[in-house]
């Protein structure tokens, strides 16, 4: 009888411990807040590095894709440089081809922050998550052709990405970073 009572008390104590323990606050970073923001880009064609980024100025957050590709052109010169049939696929990693989520202590200017070889010094990153896997697809859709120019819509889509940092991991199967236009003079 005493053994049964001790077992019941032990089960009750363990249940209370598990109920009372907390894994901490669940932090949800809404990556879809960027869906209404303008997709911007820049490049350093000398070393074939490119950046696509969106900034939410209301919350001082950014989502950017940085990658290196010797065949990609941010401003294609001819229609032959664009494939509407096959998207360009870039595999993300933690070093060279990255998806970065950042929160800042102030509003940032994308051209100053992302497009300079030396970023501005008066901006502090307060939270950063870096991709550990996933892919980026850059696809083109023909929008309009005139006698003098051809316009394409370029869409940057993230697939099966995981962002990690500071004990946080966020996974998204599909996230459209954004769209912009590419105009080619015929």
Secondary structure, DSSP 8 states (H G I E B T S, - for coil): -HHHHHHHHHHHHHHHHHHH----------GGGGTTS--EEEEETTTTEEEEEEEETTTTEEEEEEEE-SS--TT-SSGGG--SSS-EEEE--SSSSEEEEEEESS---HHHHHSSSS--SS--EEEEEEEEEEEEEEEEEEEEE-SSEEEEEEEEEEEEEEEEETTEEEEEEEEEEEEEEEEEE-
